[in-house]
Amino acid sequence: MTIDKTTSRKIHQGRNIKRFREILGIKQETLAFDMGVSQSSISDYESKETLDDKVLEKIAGFLKVPTEAIKNFDEEQAVNIIANTFTSNDTSTLNAINPHCTFNPVDKVMELFERLLESEKEKTQLMKDILDKMK
């Protein structure tokens, strides 16, 4: 049984396999097919708190994640780290605190529209050139 050294919490390896599989968008059936086992075997692996190192290595290889990630990932710690280290430099998320905009949003929209219009003109000219060459 793997125990996280900083909080003495048990790491559920099977749950970590499921988390990584779901994050990667891989279904149990797909992983089972790739590994040459049944879907119920994958389900069994995901329900176990600890797994044999050889099984972990094989699954990690198919998921393309380090074996240590499966052995040591603790969702609660990850959330705590993110929550305690998150700082937003994006002023759009801080507008509720400081609603003073440093630019005119309409100017930005117009700038984007003008760039889009110029791009469309260039495409039209390219198409005309191609048609002229085909004649």
C-alpha positions as a printed Julia matrix, in Angstrom:
135×3 Matrix{Float64}:
   0.0    0.0     0.0
   1.43   3.36   -1.02
   1.31   6.06    1.61
   1.91   9.71    0.87
   4.75  10.8     3.13
   3.58  14.38    3.72
   0.03  13.69    4.91
   0.03   9.96    5.67
  -2.98   9.57    3.37
  -3.41   6.36    1.44
  -3.09   6.72   -2.32
  -5.71   4.72   -4.22
  -3.8    3.55   -7.29
  -6.87   2.16   -9.04
  -8.7    5.47   -8.68
  -5.63   7.23  -10.06
  -5.66   4.94  -13.09
  -9.29   5.85  -13.65
  -8.54   9.58  -13.28
  -5.7    9.5   -15.79
  -7.71   7.34  -18.2
 -10.66   9.73  -18.04
  -8.45  12.82  -18.38
  -6.97  11.27  -21.52
 -10.44  10.43  -22.84
  -9.79   6.68  -22.97
 -12.64   4.26  -22.3
 -12.16   1.12  -20.25
 -12.97  -0.96  -23.33
 -10.25   0.75  -25.35
  -7.61   0.33  -22.66
  -8.65  -3.31  -22.2
  -8.38  -3.97  -25.95
  -4.94  -2.32  -26.13
  -3.7   -4.33  -23.15
  -5.24  -7.59  -24.33
  -7.46  -8.0   -21.26
 -11.18  -7.79  -20.64
 -13.04  -4.61  -19.74
 -13.92  -6.18  -16.4
 -10.18  -6.57  -15.68
  -9.73  -2.82  -16.12
 -12.71  -2.24  -13.86
 -11.13  -4.55  -11.25
  -7.79  -2.71  -11.5
  -9.55   0.62  -10.98
 -11.3   -0.65   -7.86
  -8.11  -1.82   -6.14
  -6.25   0.42   -3.74
  -2.87  -1.08   -4.67
  -1.71  -2.97   -7.73
   1.26  -5.12   -8.61
   4.17  -3.08   -9.98
   4.18  -5.04  -13.26
   0.48  -4.29  -13.83
   1.06  -0.64  -12.96
   3.96  -0.4   -15.4
   1.92  -1.99  -18.16
  -1.07   0.32  -17.61
   1.18   3.39  -17.29
   2.83   2.43  -20.56
  -0.5    2.29  -22.39
  -1.68   5.55  -20.8
   1.73   7.11  -21.5
   2.06   8.43  -17.95
   4.86   7.74  -15.45
   4.23   4.81  -13.1
   5.14   7.13  -10.23
   2.26   9.43  -11.2
  -0.2    6.59  -10.64
   1.5    5.58   -7.41
   1.74   9.06   -5.9
  -1.02  11.28   -7.31
  -3.2   12.7    -4.54
  -6.1   14.78   -5.85
  -6.62  16.61   -2.56
  -2.99  17.72   -2.45
  -3.1   18.79   -6.1
  -6.18  20.92   -5.46
  -4.55  22.45   -2.37
  -1.38  23.29   -4.3
  -3.36  24.9    -7.11
  -5.58  26.81   -4.69
  -2.63  28.07   -2.67
  -0.43  29.08   -5.61
  -2.97  30.48   -8.08
  -2.49  34.1    -8.99
  -4.32  35.67  -11.87
  -2.45  38.1   -14.08
  -5.42  38.16  -16.41
  -7.2   41.45  -15.74
 -10.48  40.08  -17.1
 -10.81  37.86  -14.02
 -10.05  40.77  -11.75
 -12.57  43.22  -13.23
 -15.01  42.49  -10.42
 -12.4   43.86   -8.02
 -11.11  46.64  -10.26
 -13.71  47.44  -12.93
 -11.6   50.17  -14.61
 -10.83  49.03  -18.14
  -7.5   50.22  -19.56
  -8.71  50.01  -23.17
 -11.87  50.6   -25.12
 -13.44  47.2   -25.97
 -15.14  48.67  -29.06
 -11.72  49.7   -30.4
 -10.49  46.13  -29.97
 -13.55  44.73  -31.79
 -13.05  47.2   -34.64
  -9.37  46.31  -34.86
 -10.22  42.62  -35.12
 -12.94  43.34  -37.69
 -10.51  45.36  -39.84
  -7.94  42.54  -39.7
 -10.62  40.03  -40.67
 -11.75  42.23  -43.56
  -8.16  42.61  -44.8
  -7.7   38.84  -44.64
 -10.85  38.3   -46.69
  -9.62  40.81  -49.3
  -6.34  38.9   -49.56
  -8.19  35.59  -50.03
 -10.38  37.13  -52.74
  -7.34  38.46  -54.58
  -5.61  35.06  -54.36
  -8.68  33.37  -55.82
  -8.8   35.91  -58.67
  -5.12  35.29  -59.38
  -5.66  31.53  -59.47
  -8.63  31.9   -61.81
  -6.64  34.2   -64.1
  -3.82  31.63  -64.32
  -6.31  28.87  -65.19
  -7.61  30.84  -68.23
